[in-house]
Amino acid sequence: MAAFSEEIVRWVQEAEEQVTDRFRELDRIADLNQWKVIEAFQKFQVSDFHFAGSTGYAYNDRGREILDQVYAEVFGAEAALVRPHFASGTHTIATALFGVLRPGDGLLYISGTPYDTLHKVIGTPGDGTGSLQDFGINYDEVPLLADGTVDWDSVGDKMTDHTKVIGIQRSRGYDWRDSFSVAEIGEMVARVKRLHPDCIVFVDNCYGEFTEELEPTQVGADLIAGSLIKNPGGGLAETGGYICGKAKLVELAAYRLTAPGIGGEVGAMLGTTRGIYQGLFLAPVMVGQAVKGSILAAAVFAKAGFLSRPAWDAKRTDLIQAISFGREEQLVAFVQGIQRAAAVDGHVVPEAWDMPGYEHPVIMAAGTFIQGGSLELSADAPIREPYIAYMQGGLTYSHVKFGILTALQLMLERKLLEISG
């Protein structure tokens, strides 16, 4: 058994007592989402034969067709496209945007600069990479105000008759800001529609699924996208992504994924169907476990003297817990401690490197069963001031707790943590 400092153990015990009421609320949300998923399965009469794999063109793959309908029902959307063929969340988002945008159209992000891996998708005019701007799609963004809210005056100034898609990133990404709640997204959608009724509102829903009672498509978003190796895959989906929203928009995204005129009618599932179904079934509870771990981390690291966002008692709308360390060596020790607590590759010591799609060296703890599966306990951070780590996931609360203890112990051993009375 791992040996932890008595003081560190006491911090965690005190934090657990502090957050008990918050855990009850998370259990309530998990129950509601679990029941919503079960009722969707029942509505479409999911049966064992739906889990069979398919090959080749996979015409009339009934399991795939019903899976799309189940997702659409769960997310309160007209249609859904759920496929293992999406390589990542970035690929899924890119497919959705390329599906609905045409040369001369405008994409305006109103939640500030999007996540690092989307920068190359947006690109620059004439960059020769096949990015959005390389295809003649105009891009602009509106920085958030100092308080983390949308600058609506600037949005009004930057929206034109050519603005076809408004982009919203629900999660904080690598920013020190609050993530947007579903209620806030609903208000954004309403304001956008008042300014430009025909605009498509797209929401990057990564890390947010099942953290609240509703999803963005249930408050007016036209199109959302996310990764199956994050929340909705429940730790079982081995790859893939989903796109939900208005039927015509989902169809256009399907044309981009395969080919015009083919869309979602083909696509062999190659044995992934059962895991995607079962992962969705487990997702509400798995997400609840991960969010409990994030709340515990916020409370514990506050006791250790570090800034955490969101605070332990703040409303949650995604998995991510940001912790500001202020010093590179503290950040590195934390991430290496999370890796040391992993069941898979716990012996590996992560170091920062120039990861594809990122603009700064990134250190990443990823001792996961699914490579890059961020519903599992993981942490990553760009090596830049003020040295903020972004922890997410944890299929079990117990694992997150173990990760927190291990990270704190490693920081203590390296004399990067002060123990006071």
N, C-alpha and C positions, 0 to 999 in steps of 0.2 A: 504494500500500500504506500502511496505517496505520502511524504512527510511535509506538512505545511506548518508555518509559523502559527503559534497560538493567536497572535494578534490578527493575522489575516483571517483565520478561521472565525474569530470573534466578529470581525467586520462583516463577513458574509452572513453569519447568524443574525446579527442585528439588522442587516439589510433585509433579510427574508421576513423578519417580523414587521419591518417598516412597510413592505409592499404587499402584505397579505390581502388587503381590500382590493388592490389593483388586480391581483390574480383572480379573484372571484368574478370581476367584470370580464376578464379575458375568457374565463370558462363559459360565461353566458354567451359571448359572441361565438365561441367555437361551437357550442351546442346549436345555435341558430343556423350557422353555416353548414354544419354537418347535416342537419335535418333538410336543409335546402338542397344539398347535393343528393341525398338519398331520395328525396321526392322527385328530383329530375330523373334519376335512374329508373324509378318506378313508373313515371309517366311514359317513358319510352320503352318500357318493358325490356330492360337490359337483361340478356340471358347469356349462358355459357358460350353458345355458338358465336356470339359477337366478339369473343376474344381470339378467334382463329386468325392466324396470319394470312397474308396474301402475297402474291408474287406477280412479276411482270407488270402489265398495265393495271391490274387489280380493278378491272371494271366490276361494278356492283358489289363492292366490298361493304357488306351491310354493317359490319362492326365500325368501320370508318365513318359511314354515313350517320349512324346513330350517335357516335361520339361527338360529331359536330353539333347535332341537335341537343345533346345533353349539355354541352358547353354553352350553347346559345341560351338555353333555359336557365342555367345556373347564373349566367352573367346578365340576364335580362335583356338579351339582344335579339335582333331578327335572325341573325345567322352567325356561324362560326366556321373557322378553318383551323383544324387542330392536326398537326402533322409532325412526324419525326424528321421530316426533310429540312426543317429549319435548324441550322447549325448552332444558333445562339439567339439571345434576345436582340442583339444588334441586327442580325440577319432578318429576324422577324419584323422588326420595326422598319428596316430598309425596304422589305418587300411590301409592307403596307403603304409606305410613302411613295415608292416608285409606282405602285399600282394605281394610285388616285391622282398623281400629279403628271402634268404634261408640259412640254416646252413652252415657256412664256408664263406659266403659272407661278404664283408666289407662295412660299412657305414662311410663316412667321411664328417663331417660338416666343411665347409671352412669359415663360418661366425662367428667363435668363439663358445663359449658354448651356446647351444640353451636355449630357455625359460624354466623357472623353472619346469613347469608341465611336460616337456618331459624327465626330468632326470630319473624319475621312469620308463618311457617307455623304455628308453635305458638300464637302470639297470646296474647290474654287473654280471660277469660270475658266474653261479651257485647260484644266489640269491633266486631261488625257487619261484619267482613271475610270471614267464612267460614273463619276459621282453625280449627285443631283444637279449641282451647278454646271458640271461639264455638259449635261444634257439640256442646258438652257433654262433650268428652273431657278427662279430668283429666291434668294434666301436673306432673311433679316431676323433679328432677335431684339427683344426688349429686356434689358437688365431689370432685375427686381429692385424695388426700393430698399432703403436701408433696413426697414423692419421686415423684409422678406415677403412683402405683398406685391401684387402686380401693379405696374405703373400704367394705369388705364389712360392717362393723358397721352403718353407715348404710344400706346397701342392704337389709339384713335388716329394719331398722326401717321403711323406707319402702315396702317391697313389701307389698301387701295382696291380698285375694282379687279385687279389681277390676283389679289390674295385669295387663294383657294383653300389652303389648309392652315389652321391655327394649331400649333404644337404645344402641348403641355407635358412636362415631365413631373410625374407625381412624386417620385422619390428625390431625395436631396442630392444624389450622385456624390461627387467629391466636393460639395459645397457645405459651408457651415451655416445651414439654414434649416428651418423646419420643413418637413415634407408637407405636401398639400393633402388635406383631408378630402374625403368624397364630397362632403357638404361644400367645401371651398371650391372644388372643381365644378360642382353644380352651379354655383354662383358665377364662375368664370364662363361656363357655357352659356348661361342666360345673358350675360353682358355681351359676349361675342355675337350672339344671335340678334341682339337688338342693334348692334352696329352693322352687321353684315349677315342677314338671315340665311344666305345660301352657302356660307363658309362651312367647311368640314372641320369639326373639332376632333383632333386626334390626341389621345392620351397614351403616353408610355406608362404602362401599368406595372412594370417590373417591380418586384419586392412588395407590392401593395395588396395582392389578392388575399382575401379572407381575413384581413386584419380588422375590417369593419363589417357592419351588417350589409352594406350595399357596395356595388362596384360602379365605376364611372359611367358605364353604359346605362345604368339604372337612374342616372340623374341628368341624362341628355347628351352625353358624349356620343359622337357619330361612329367612332372607330377607336378600338383599343388593341394593344398588343402586349405580349409578355412571353417569357421563357418557361418551358416545362421543367427545366432543372432548377428553377426557383420555386416559388410558393405552390403553384397548382399541380406540380408533378409529385408532390407528397413524398419526395425522397426516393420514389420508385421509377419514375419515368427516366429513361436512360439518355434521352436527347429530345429535342423538339421545341416547338413554340405554338402559340395560338394567336389568332386574330378574331375579334368579335366586333359586331356592330351592325350597321344598316346592310341589308342583304346585297344591294347593288355594289356597295363599297367593298364588302368581303369578296364578292365575285371578281372585282377588278384586281384585288390582291392575289386571288387564286390564279388569275391569268398571268400575273407576274411571276408567281412561284413556278408554274409549269409553262403554259403557252396559251395565247388567246384562242378561245374556242374549246380549250381542253379544261383548264381550271382545276377544280377540285374533283373532277369525275374520275381521275386516275391517281395512282400513287400507291405503290405496294407498301404495306405497313411492316412487312418483314419481321413479324414476331414481337413487335413493340406494343400492340394494342392492349393486351392485358395489363401491362405495367402502367400505361397511361390512364386507363380506367381506374385501376386500383389506387394509383397515386392520387387521382382526383378525389376518390372516396376518402383517403386518409388526410388529404391536404388541410382541411380546417383544423383538425386536432394538432397536426404537425406544426402548422403556422402558430397556433396558440402556444405550443411548447417553446418555439423560437422567440416569440415576443416576450414570454415570461423571462427567458434568459436575458433578453436585452434590457428589460426593466431592472432585473437584479444587477446587471453590469453597471447600469447608470447609478444605482444607489451605492454600490460598493466602491466604484471609482470616485464618486463624490466624497465618500468617507476618506479615501486615500489622497484627496486634495487636488483631483483633476477635474476639469470642466467636461461635462457630458451633455450631449444634445441628441434627442430630447431628454429632459430631466425625468427621473423615475416616475413622477406623479403627473406627467404630461400625457395628453391624449396621443394614442399611437395610430399611425396610418400606414406604416411599413415596418419591415424587419430591422432596419439599419439603426445601429447605435454608434454615434460618432463620439469619440473621446479625444480631447486635445491634450497632448503631452508636453508640447513646448520645446522638447529636446529630441533630437534624432535618435540618440541611444535608448531613450525610454520607449519611443515608438517601436524601434526594432526589437527590443526585448519583449514588449507586449505581443507583437505578432509572432515572434519565435516561441513564446510561451503558449499561445493558442495552438500552434502546430505541434508542440511537444505533448499536448493533451489529446491529440487525435488517435483514434484506433487504427487508422490507415496512415502509413508514412509518419508515424509519430517520432521516428528516429531521424527524420530529415530536418536540416536546419535551413530555413528559407533565407535568401539574400535578395536584395533589390536588384532588378535588371530592367532592361528596356523592352517591355512587353509590347507586342504589336497593337497598334491602335491607341496607345497612351502617350502623353506628351512629356511625362517625367518618368524616371525610374520608379518602379512599383515593387514593393515587397508584399508577398501574399502568402498567408497561411491557408493551405487548402488540403488538409488531410481528409479527403472525402471518398466515399464509395463511388460517386459519380463525379468524374473530372469536371471541376468548375461548378459543382452543385452547391449553390449558395443558400439553399434551404438547410443544408448541413452546416455545422459550425465552421466558420471560416472568418478570415479578417484580411483586409488589404489596405494599403495606404500608399499614396504617392510620396516620394521623398522630397518634400518641400515644406517650407514654413507655413503654418505653425505646427506641423507634424501631427496631423490628425489621422487616427486609425478609424477604420469603418468596419465594425464587427457585425456579422449577420448570421442568422441561422442557428441550427441546433435541433436535430430531430427529437432529442429528449432534453428536458430541462436539466436533468442530472448531468448530462454531458456539458452543457453550457456552464453549469456551476463548477464542474471539474476544470474546465478551461480557464475560468476566471481565477480560481485558486492557483492553478499552475502558472499563469502569466504573472500574477502578483508575486508568487514565490521566486520566479526567475528574476524579476526586477529587484526583489529584496537581496538575492544572492549577489547581484551585480552592483549593489549599493546605489540603486537608482530609485529607491523608495524609502521614505522616512517612516519609521515606526515610532508613534508617540503613544502616550498613555491612554 
